[in-house]
Amino acid sequence: MSTVLTYTFNPTTVQANTRKSFTLVATNGSTPLSLNTRNAIYLAVPVGDEASDLTPNLNEISTQAPDKWRFNATNQGGEYNFIISPTQNFTINANASLVFELNNVIINPVQGNAKVVLEEFVQMTPGQTEFTIQKNEAQLSIVAQAIPSTVGRNQTTDLKWNAAKAAYVIIQPINKQVDTSGEYPTTPSQDVTPEAPQVTYSLTAWTPDQKFARDNVTVTISPPVFRKVEPQNQPPIDLDAEVKLEWNVEYAETVQLTLPQGVVPQPTSGSLEVKPQQMLVGNAESVTYTWRATGADQPVFASVEIPFNPVTIDYFRYPNFETTNTFQVQVTNGFTNVEQHYVEGGSYFKLTATGPRGPLVQYLGDYEALQIQVFLSSSNNVSPGTEVELQWQTVLATSLSLESDDGCSTPISHDQIARGKLNVTPTQSTLYTLKATDANDNIITSQLQVTVS
């Protein structure tokens, strides 16, 4: 199957046991070609140690693509290990060429021919072509790698090498003689004194008559890096909610997480169910979990903030018009404290609701403050369509409205503010909220649930 674009892949001749860069050039024909992000070009670079393989591994290969294109390694499985695709819809001009680069490709040490296969998905029918790369016999040479090339303090890397036409290899700065092919695990942070942010290993391949070839590899000793800390942008939660913390740290020797019981050691990657309420101090509106990772250089910190829904007073009132020596109270997302105070000629209750964005304070009784003293219904449990009478009593309210959780709002006439009533006919269970405002624009509310069954 022929391809829509015409391709060249160069160079076509290389020397075994070296490093090379390759250029893929895609040339359009005499007609402009429209492309979209679903189009793709796949490359299969043969990997292994055989004569028909081009490279022993893909670890150090880098790619470069023109504007509006991506050129990445792919882990989709199968023989294809690179994908080229547009990043946006556009048109290639007639006779235009696109240049893609594969850089720092290690050529394996075995003489032979390797085939790079290209499969093109530009039109309805896929197209395929292939390129033969001739690997000439290796000369005195050595190619070395460090896998991985970045580690943390006291973490190991594997030095890997392959020497051709040599008798042995010396690795510095660890002064170790090894065979011409192999691998050696080592700990870069311990190989030089004093510790350095990078360690360069020099691998020299020697012949019996003291000819040599040399390759250097550099390993970076990185401070800890937080790859993942979750949740980020957490929506507000209720006090009794749990949250799952997740994290992943690379290059760390130790990881610690601050919890209510103190600083607790953690693995470098993990998750933990926590109850943020246990971290709450006073009336703060959020808590923060902080990780501390140690390794090379200074400790590194990461944190997540967990916000809370605010504390609210659902109601604070007398149970009915006749009873003033006790009260009904419900606070959401907070903690309740009610004190009774006696004054000349009477008494009052003081509610302090503590929690996120608190404290909130309301009064009930003989105290000069905005109050909804009574809010009750003729029945709290009715059948659909049954008329229910709501009654209330307020203190110092200048305006009053009745709101329901279906979005309806009914203003209360002035003569009904201090004490009034209103008939409602719920067809489903409804939460009614009486909202009172005073002359200073203070606002309090009182909720009442009518269940329809």
C-alpha positions as CSV (number, residue, x, y, z in Angstrom):
1,M,0.0,0.0,0.0
2,S,1.5,3.3,-1.1
3,T,1.7,6.3,1.1
4,V,0.1,9.7,0.5
5,L,3.3,11.6,1.5
6,T,6.7,10.6,0.2
7,Y,9.3,9.7,2.9
8,T,13.0,9.6,3.3
9,F,14.9,8.4,6.3
10,N,18.6,9.3,6.7
11,P,21.4,8.3,7.2
12,T,20.9,4.9,5.6
13,T,24.4,3.7,6.6
14,V,25.8,3.8,10.2
15,Q,28.6,2.3,12.2
16,A,27.7,-0.2,14.8
17,N,28.2,0.7,18.5
18,T,27.9,4.5,18.0
19,R,25.3,7.2,18.5
20,K,23.4,8.7,15.6
21,S,20.7,11.1,14.8
22,F,18.2,10.3,12.0
23,T,16.0,12.6,9.9
24,L,12.6,11.7,8.6
25,V,11.5,14.0,5.8
26,A,7.8,13.8,4.6
27,T,7.1,15.6,1.3
28,N,3.7,16.4,0.0
29,G,2.7,16.0,-3.7
30,S,1.5,18.6,-6.1
31,T,-1.9,19.1,-4.4
32,P,-2.5,20.8,-0.9
33,L,-3.4,18.1,1.7
34,S,-5.8,18.7,4.5
35,L,-5.0,17.0,7.8
36,N,-6.7,16.7,11.2
37,T,-5.7,15.5,14.6
38,R,-6.9,12.0,13.9
39,N,-4.3,11.5,11.2
40,A,-1.1,9.7,12.4
41,I,2.2,8.3,11.2
42,Y,3.7,5.4,13.1
43,L,7.3,4.4,13.2
44,A,8.6,0.9,14.2
45,V,12.3,1.2,15.2
46,P,13.6,-2.4,15.8
47,V,14.9,-2.7,19.4
48,G,17.2,-5.5,20.6
49,D,20.7,-7.0,20.3
50,E,20.4,-8.8,17.0
51,A,21.8,-7.9,13.6
52,S,18.3,-7.0,12.4
53,D,17.8,-4.5,15.4
54,L,18.8,-0.9,15.2
55,T,19.1,0.1,18.8
56,P,19.4,-1.8,22.1
57,N,16.8,0.5,23.8
58,L,14.9,3.7,23.5
59,N,16.0,5.3,26.8
60,E,18.0,8.2,25.6
61,I,16.3,9.0,22.3
62,S,14.8,12.5,21.9
63,T,12.5,13.7,19.2
64,Q,11.9,17.0,17.4
65,A,8.9,17.9,15.2
66,P,7.9,21.0,13.2
67,D,5.3,23.5,14.3
68,K,1.8,22.0,14.6
69,W,3.1,18.5,15.0
70,R,4.0,16.1,17.8
71,F,6.5,13.3,17.7
72,N,6.4,11.1,20.7
73,A,7.3,7.6,21.9
74,T,4.2,5.5,22.3
75,N,3.4,2.7,24.7
76,Q,0.4,1.3,22.8
77,G,2.1,-2.0,22.3
78,G,3.0,-3.8,19.1
79,E,6.0,-3.1,16.9
80,Y,5.3,0.6,16.6
81,N,7.2,2.7,19.2
82,F,6.8,6.3,17.9
83,I,3.8,8.3,16.7
84,I,3.7,11.5,14.7
85,S,0.5,13.4,14.5
86,P,-0.9,17.0,13.9
87,T,-1.7,19.0,17.0
88,Q,-4.4,20.9,15.1
89,N,-6.3,20.8,11.8
90,F,-4.4,22.4,9.0
91,T,-3.4,22.1,5.3
92,I,0.0,21.1,4.0
93,N,1.0,23.2,1.0
94,A,1.7,21.5,-2.4
95,N,5.3,20.2,-2.6
96,A,6.0,21.2,1.0
97,S,8.3,19.1,3.2
98,L,8.2,18.3,6.9
99,V,11.3,17.4,8.8
100,F,11.2,15.2,11.9
101,E,14.3,14.2,14.0
102,L,15.2,11.1,16.1
103,N,18.3,12.2,18.1
104,N,20.8,10.3,20.2
105,V,20.0,6.9,18.9
106,I,22.4,4.2,20.2
107,I,23.3,1.8,17.3
108,N,23.7,-1.7,18.6
109,P,27.1,-3.3,18.2
110,V,26.1,-6.1,15.8
111,Q,26.8,-5.6,12.1
112,G,23.8,-6.2,9.9
113,N,20.7,-4.5,8.3
114,A,17.8,-3.1,10.3
115,K,14.5,-2.2,8.8
116,V,12.5,0.8,10.1
117,V,8.8,0.5,9.2
118,L,6.5,3.5,8.7
119,E,2.7,3.2,8.6
120,E,0.7,6.2,7.5
121,F,-2.9,6.9,8.4
122,V,-3.6,10.1,6.4
123,Q,-6.5,8.9,4.1
124,M,-9.1,6.2,4.4
125,T,-6.6,3.5,3.3
126,P,-3.4,3.1,5.4
127,G,-0.1,3.3,3.6
128,Q,3.2,1.7,4.5
129,T,6.9,2.0,3.6
130,E,10.1,0.8,5.1
131,F,13.7,2.0,5.3
132,T,16.8,-0.3,5.5
133,I,19.6,0.9,7.7
134,Q,23.0,-0.7,7.0
135,K,25.1,-1.2,10.2
136,N,28.8,-1.5,9.3
137,E,31.2,-3.4,11.5
138,A,32.0,-1.7,14.8
139,Q,35.5,-0.2,15.3
140,L,37.2,0.3,18.6
141,S,34.4,2.0,20.5
142,I,32.3,2.1,23.6
143,V,28.8,3.3,24.2
144,A,27.6,3.8,27.8
145,Q,24.3,4.6,29.5
146,A,23.1,5.3,33.0
147,I,19.6,4.0,33.6
148,P,18.0,6.0,35.1
149,S,20.0,9.1,34.4
150,T,18.4,11.0,37.3
151,V,18.3,9.6,40.8
152,G,17.9,10.8,44.4
153,R,20.4,10.7,47.2
154,N,21.3,7.1,48.1
155,Q,19.4,5.8,45.1
156,T,21.1,3.5,42.5
157,T,21.5,3.7,38.8
158,D,22.6,0.9,36.4
159,L,25.6,1.7,34.3
160,K,25.4,-0.2,31.1
161,W,28.0,-0.4,28.3
162,N,29.1,-2.2,25.2
163,A,32.7,-2.0,24.0
164,A,33.8,-3.2,20.6
165,K,37.3,-4.4,19.6
166,A,38.5,-4.0,23.3
167,A,39.8,-6.2,26.0
168,Y,38.4,-4.6,29.1
169,V,36.7,-1.5,30.4
170,I,37.7,0.8,33.3
171,I,35.0,2.9,35.1
172,Q,35.9,6.1,36.8
173,P,35.6,7.7,39.4
174,I,34.9,4.3,41.0
175,N,38.1,2.8,39.5
176,K,36.5,-0.5,38.6
177,Q,37.7,-2.8,35.8
178,V,34.9,-4.7,34.1
179,D,34.2,-6.8,31.0
180,T,33.6,-5.3,27.6
181,S,29.8,-5.6,27.9
182,G,27.6,-5.6,31.0
183,E,26.0,-3.5,33.6
184,Y,26.9,-2.4,37.1
185,P,24.6,-0.9,39.7
186,T,26.1,2.0,41.7
187,T,25.0,4.8,44.0
188,P,26.1,8.1,42.5
189,S,25.6,10.2,45.7
190,Q,28.2,7.9,47.4
191,D,30.7,7.7,44.5
192,V,32.1,11.2,44.9
193,T,33.2,13.3,47.9
194,P,31.8,15.8,48.7
195,E,28.4,15.1,47.3
196,A,27.7,16.8,44.0
197,P,24.5,17.5,42.1
198,Q,25.9,15.5,39.2
199,V,28.3,12.7,38.8
200,T,30.0,12.0,35.5
201,Y,31.2,8.4,34.9
202,S,34.0,7.9,32.4
203,L,34.0,4.4,30.8
204,T,37.2,3.7,28.9
205,A,37.6,0.6,26.6
206,W,41.2,-0.5,26.4
207,T,42.9,-2.8,23.9
208,P,45.9,-5.1,24.9
209,D,48.2,-2.6,23.2
210,Q,46.7,0.3,25.2
211,K,44.6,1.9,22.5
212,F,41.4,3.2,23.9
213,A,37.9,4.6,23.3
214,R,36.0,6.5,25.9
215,D,32.3,7.5,26.6
216,N,31.0,9.6,29.4
217,V,27.6,9.4,31.1
218,T,26.3,12.0,33.6
219,V,23.9,11.1,36.4
220,T,21.9,13.9,38.0
221,I,21.3,13.6,41.8
222,S,17.9,15.4,42.1
223,P,16.2,16.9,45.1
224,P,12.8,15.3,45.8
225,V,10.1,16.1,43.2
226,F,6.4,15.9,44.0
227,R,4.8,14.4,40.9
228,K,1.3,14.2,42.4
229,V,-0.4,15.7,45.4
230,E,-4.2,15.3,45.6
231,P,-6.8,16.6,46.0
232,Q,-6.2,19.9,44.4
233,N,-9.0,22.5,44.1
234,Q,-11.1,20.5,46.6
235,P,-14.7,21.7,46.8
236,P,-15.8,22.6,50.3
237,I,-16.8,19.6,52.5
238,D,-18.9,19.1,55.6
239,L,-17.2,18.6,58.9
240,D,-17.9,14.9,59.1
241,A,-16.7,14.1,55.6
242,E,-13.6,12.1,54.8
243,V,-11.1,12.9,52.1
244,K,-8.6,10.7,50.3
245,L,-5.1,12.1,50.1
246,E,-2.8,10.8,47.3
247,W,0.8,11.6,46.6
248,N,3.8,10.5,44.6
249,V,7.3,11.8,45.3
250,E,10.4,10.9,43.2
251,Y,14.0,11.1,44.4
252,A,13.1,11.2,48.1
253,E,14.8,9.4,50.9
254,T,12.0,10.1,53.4
255,V,8.5,11.4,53.2
256,Q,6.5,12.7,56.2
257,L,2.9,13.9,56.5
258,T,1.6,16.2,59.2
259,L,-1.5,14.6,60.8
260,P,-3.4,15.3,64.0
261,Q,-1.1,12.9,65.9
262,G,2.0,14.6,64.6
263,V,4.5,14.1,61.9
264,V,4.0,10.6,60.5
265,P,6.5,8.8,58.1
266,Q,4.9,7.8,54.8
267,P,6.0,5.9,51.7
268,T,7.1,7.8,48.7
269,S,3.9,6.9,46.9
270,G,0.6,6.3,48.6
271,S,-2.9,7.3,49.6
272,L,-4.6,7.9,53.0
273,E,-8.2,8.4,54.0
274,V,-8.4,11.3,56.5
275,K,-11.0,13.2,58.4
276,P,-10.1,16.9,58.0
277,Q,-12.2,17.9,61.0
278,Q,-9.5,16.4,63.2
279,M,-7.1,19.0,61.9
280,L,-9.5,22.0,62.4
281,V,-8.4,24.7,64.7
282,G,-11.0,27.1,66.1
283,N,-13.3,28.5,63.4
284,A,-10.8,28.2,60.5
285,E,-12.5,27.8,57.2
286,S,-10.0,25.2,55.9
287,V,-7.2,22.9,57.0
288,T,-3.9,22.2,55.3
289,Y,-2.1,18.8,54.9
290,T,1.7,19.2,54.4
291,W,4.2,16.7,53.1
292,R,7.9,17.0,53.8
293,A,10.3,15.1,51.5
294,T,14.0,14.9,52.3
295,G,16.9,13.9,50.0
296,A,19.5,15.8,48.1
297,D,19.7,19.5,48.9
298,Q,17.1,21.1,51.2
299,P,13.8,19.4,52.2
300,V,10.9,20.0,49.8
301,F,7.4,20.6,50.9
302,A,4.0,20.2,49.2
303,S,0.5,20.7,50.6
304,V,-3.2,20.5,49.9
305,E,-5.9,22.7,51.3
306,I,-9.2,21.3,52.3
307,P,-12.0,23.9,52.7
308,F,-15.1,23.4,54.7
309,N,-18.7,24.5,54.2
310,P,-19.5,27.2,56.7
311,V,-21.2,26.6,60.0
312,T,-24.9,27.5,59.9
313,I,-27.7,27.8,62.4
314,D,-30.7,26.0,61.0
315,Y,-33.0,27.1,63.8
316,F,-32.9,28.4,67.4
317,R,-36.4,28.9,68.8
318,Y,-39.0,28.0,71.4
319,P,-41.0,24.8,70.8
320,N,-44.3,26.8,70.8
321,F,-45.8,30.1,71.8
322,E,-46.5,29.1,75.4
323,T,-43.1,27.5,76.3
324,T,-40.2,29.8,77.0
325,N,-38.1,27.8,79.5
326,T,-36.6,25.5,76.9
327,F,-35.6,25.7,73.2
328,Q,-35.1,23.8,69.9
329,V,-31.8,24.2,68.2
330,Q,-30.0,22.7,65.2
331,V,-26.6,23.7,63.8
332,T,-25.1,22.3,60.6
333,N,-21.4,21.9,60.2
334,G,-20.5,23.1,63.6
335,F,-20.8,22.7,67.3
336,T,-23.5,24.1,69.6
337,N,-23.1,25.8,73.0
338,V,-26.2,27.3,74.7
339,E,-26.0,29.4,77.9
340,Q,-28.9,30.7,79.9
341,H,-28.6,34.1,81.4
342,Y,-30.9,35.8,83.9
343,V,-31.8,39.4,83.9
344,E,-34.1,41.6,85.9
345,G,-37.6,40.5,85.0
346,G,-36.7,37.6,82.8
347,S,-34.0,35.5,81.1
348,Y,-32.6,34.6,77.7
349,F,-30.7,31.9,76.0
350,K,-27.5,32.6,74.1
351,L,-26.4,30.3,71.3
352,T,-22.8,30.2,70.1
353,A,-22.3,28.0,67.0
354,T,-18.6,27.4,66.4
355,G,-17.2,25.9,63.2
356,P,-15.8,27.0,59.8
357,R,-16.2,30.8,59.4
358,G,-17.8,31.0,62.8
359,P,-18.6,31.8,65.5
360,L,-22.3,32.6,65.0
361,V,-24.4,34.0,67.8
362,Q,-28.1,34.2,68.3
363,Y,-30.3,35.1,71.3
364,L,-33.7,33.8,72.4
365,G,-35.7,35.6,75.1
366,D,-35.3,38.9,77.0
367,Y,-32.4,40.3,75.0
368,E,-32.4,43.2,72.6
369,A,-31.5,41.3,69.4
370,L,-33.1,40.0,66.2
371,Q,-34.9,36.8,67.0
372,I,-37.2,34.2,65.4
373,Q,-38.7,33.0,68.6
374,V,-41.3,30.6,67.2
375,F,-41.8,28.9,63.8
376,L,-44.1,25.9,63.7
377,S,-46.7,24.2,61.5
378,S,-50.1,22.8,62.2
379,S,-48.7,19.4,61.1
380,N,-45.2,18.2,60.3
381,N,-46.4,15.1,58.3
382,V,-49.2,15.4,55.8
383,S,-50.6,13.7,52.6
384,P,-50.1,15.5,49.2
385,G,-52.2,18.6,48.7
386,T,-53.1,19.0,52.4
387,E,-53.2,22.6,53.6
388,V,-50.8,23.4,56.4
389,E,-50.8,26.5,58.6
390,L,-47.4,28.0,59.4
391,Q,-47.1,30.3,62.3
392,W,-44.2,32.5,63.7
393,Q,-43.2,35.1,66.2
394,T,-40.2,37.4,65.8
395,V,-38.4,40.2,67.7
396,L,-36.9,43.3,66.1
397,A,-37.6,42.1,62.6
398,T,-38.3,44.9,60.0
399,S,-38.9,42.5,57.1
400,L,-39.7,38.9,56.7
401,S,-40.0,36.4,53.9
402,L,-40.9,32.7,53.6
403,E,-38.7,30.6,51.3
404,S,-39.0,27.0,50.3
405,D,-36.4,24.6,48.8
406,D,-38.3,24.5,45.5
407,G,-37.1,28.1,44.9
408,C,-40.3,30.0,45.8
409,S,-40.1,33.1,48.0
410,T,-43.1,34.9,49.6
411,P,-42.7,38.3,51.3
412,I,-44.6,38.7,54.5
413,S,-46.8,41.8,54.9
414,H,-45.7,44.3,57.6
415,D,-48.6,43.6,59.9
416,Q,-47.7,39.9,60.0
417,I,-44.0,40.3,60.8
418,A,-44.0,40.3,64.6
419,R,-46.5,37.5,64.8
420,G,-48.3,35.9,61.8
421,K,-49.4,32.9,59.9
422,L,-49.6,31.6,56.3
423,N,-51.3,28.6,54.8
424,V,-49.3,26.4,52.4
425,T,-50.2,23.3,50.4
426,P,-47.1,21.2,49.8
427,T,-47.3,18.4,47.2
428,Q,-44.0,17.0,48.2
429,S,-41.7,17.1,51.3
430,T,-40.6,20.7,51.6
431,L,-38.1,22.6,53.7
432,Y,-39.5,26.1,54.6
433,T,-37.1,28.8,55.7
434,L,-38.3,31.9,57.5
435,K,-35.8,34.8,56.8
436,A,-35.8,37.8,59.1
437,T,-34.0,41.1,58.7
438,D,-33.6,44.0,61.2
439,A,-33.0,47.7,60.9
440,N,-29.2,47.1,60.8
441,D,-29.5,44.6,57.9
442,N,-28.7,41.7,60.2
443,I,-30.2,38.5,58.9
444,I,-31.2,35.3,60.7
445,T,-33.2,32.3,59.5
446,S,-35.2,29.4,60.9
447,Q,-36.0,26.2,59.1
448,L,-39.0,23.9,59.3
449,Q,-39.5,20.6,57.5
450,V,-42.9,19.5,56.4
451,T,-42.9,15.9,55.2
452,V,-45.4,14.7,52.6
453,S,-46.1,11.0,52.5
